[in-house]
């Protein structure tokens, strides 16, 4: 098989596993695969910067990324962590302004990039993909509403517990010590997920380790008692 055809087949297979693109027919995905670009980024690289031009939408093939918002005081609020099969940059399809958030690789990642005009053309021809995108946008709006509620109405300990439970549900792996979180996050990144300071987050983590809710395993994040952490995530002491 020619190299070009093999690369196109690889992209088409990847598109089938990414939300919105999975709603396309095989022929439609083939058309997108011909114009999509497969890109790789190392850990720590910014794929999208806040304020940059909205010229493409991205589907995650492998790796995980953080979506964050820079504040006027220089601090950052982490809005979401995305992984394989998820889409980002979709808001740029419907606005001509700049990017509203920053997207950074938490580990080595591979993404498929589709130019804005190409994806709009595809959506015009595919009601199924358009409906899938509407569902995704509705989900993102609900997620932002939940995030706002957490930040404005919940104490720090509950916010951090909810973020750790989310990580356990998405990327937790069973181990002898408990639920091992395979995603490597720094103390600062954990704090930003809960929209708090690193010092405050560290106090919560130390308290939970002392209580046996988190396992003391060096730098690794292991939840020793997920049930008790879920109780705290629900607002109980």
N, C-alpha and C positions, 0 to 999 in steps of 0.2 A: 504494500500500500504506500503511495507517495506520502512524503512527510506532511505536505499541506492537508491532504485528506485525513491523515491520522490526527493531526492537531484539531481539525474541525470536528471530528468524531469525539475527541476528548472533551471539547468545549460543549458539544451537544449533550453528552452524557452528564456533564456537570450541571448544565442548565435544567435538566430534568429533575434535579434534586433541590433546586432553589425556588422558594416561594414566588408566586406570580408566573415565572417562566415554566413551572411544572404544569400550569393550566393550558399551555400552548399545545397544539398538535405537534406531532413529530416533524412534519414539514415546516411548520412555523418556527420550531426551535432550530431547525437546520438553517433557516434564513437568518435567524439571530446569531447563530454560531459563526456564520461567515463574516459578520461585522464586529463581533465581540472581541475584546482584547484580553488575553490571560496575563495577569500581572502578579508579581510576587514582591513582598515587602518583608524586611527583617523586623525583629522585635524592636519596639520603640519608635518605628517610623510613623509619620503622620500620613495617612492616605488622603484625608480631606482636612483642610484647615478652615477655621471659622473665618468667614468673610471672603473666601475664594469664590471663583466663578462656578455656577451650577451648570456644568456641561455634560455630566454623565451620571448614570446610576450603576451601582455595584452589587453583585451577588457574591456571597462568601462561599468559596469552594472548600477551604481548609483554614484552620486557625481561628483565633478569637480576637475581638477588637472592642475597644472602649469608646463610647460616645460621650463627649463631655462639653460643657459650656463654660467659657471664660467670663468671669465677672469683671466689673470695672475696677475692683480693688486688687485684681491680679490672681485671685483664688479661682479654683475650678470646681464645678459641680458635675459629678458623673451621672449621666442620665440613664445609661443602659450599657449592658455588655451583650454583644452579638456573637453568634457562632455560625458554623457551617449550615448552609441552607437558607440563611436569612439575607434580606435585602437591605441596603441603606443608600441614602442619597435620593430617595424617591420624591421628596418634596420639591426638589429642583426641577421635576418634570412640569410643574404647574406654576412656577414663578421664574422671573427673569433676574431676580436679585442675587445676593450672595449666600453662601452656605451659612446656616444658622448654628452649626456646631462643629466640633473637631472630632475626627475619628482616628484613633491611634492603635497600632498593632500591639497587643499584649504578648504576642509570641509571633513566630514566623507565620505569615499568612499568604494565601493565594486567593485572588478574587478575579471575577469576570467583570470587565468594564464595558458598558453599552452606552454609546453616545445618546444624548438626549433626543435628538431628532429621529434616530433609528428606533428607539423604544416607543416614542409617541406614535410613529408610523405603525409599529406592531400592535399597539393597544387599539388603534383605530380599526384594525382588521380583526381583532379577536375580542368579542364580548366576554368570553370566559376569563381571559387574562385581565381585562378591565375590571370585572367584578372581583377577582382575586385581589387586585390592587386596592379596590375600595375597602375590602375586608381588612387588608393590612393597615391602611390608613386609619380605619376606625379603631383597630387594636392599638395603634401607636398613640392615638388621642386618649384612649382609656388609660394606657400606661402612664402618660404624662399627668393625667388627672390623679392617678394613684400616687405618683411620685410627689405631686404637689401636696396631697393630703398627708403623706408621711412627713414631709419637711415642716409643714405648718401646724400639724395637730398631734404628732407623736413625739415622745421623748427620745433622746438619742439612743438609749439602750434598746428600745423597741425597734427603731429604724435599723440599727446595725444587725439585730437578730433577724429581721425580715430579709435583709440582704444576704446574710449567711445561709438562711434556709433556702433562698432562691438559688444560690450557688450550689448547694447540696442537691437540690432537685434537678438542676440542669447538668451539673458536671461532677456529682459526687460518685465516688467509687468505694465499695466495701473493703475494709481492711481490718486487721486484728484490733487496731486501736479505735476503730469507729468508722465514720464516713470521711474518706480522704478527698479533699478538693483538689482536682488535678490542675486547675488554673492557678498559676503563680501570680499573686498580687502582693505588692509592697504594702507596708503599713499605711503609707500616704494614700494609696489607691483604695484600700479598704475604707479609710476615713472619708474619702471623697464620695464613695458609694452611699454612705450614710449621711452625707452633707454635714460633716462635723470636723473638728480638728484631729490631728494625728494623736495628740496627747490624750484627748477624751476617748477616742477609739481604743487606744492602748490600755486605758484604765478598765474599760469594759471587757476587753479580751483577757486581761490579767485576772479580773474577777471571775470570769467564766472558767479559766484554767484552774484556778484555786478550787472552784466548786465542782470540777470534774466534767463540766459541760463541754469544754474543749480539751483535747488531749495535749499534754506537754510533749511535743515531738520536734523541738527545735524550730526551724523556720517554716516547716510544713504546716498547713492549715488542716487540722483533723478535728471533726466534731465527734466528741466522745459519747455524748448523749443527745441525739437529735430531738427526741421527744421533749426534753426539758428546754431545749432552745426554741422549739416551736411554741411552747407555752409562753415564753418571753416575747416571741414575735407577735403573739396574739394579745399582748398587753398585760399578762398576768405576771406576778412577781415570782 
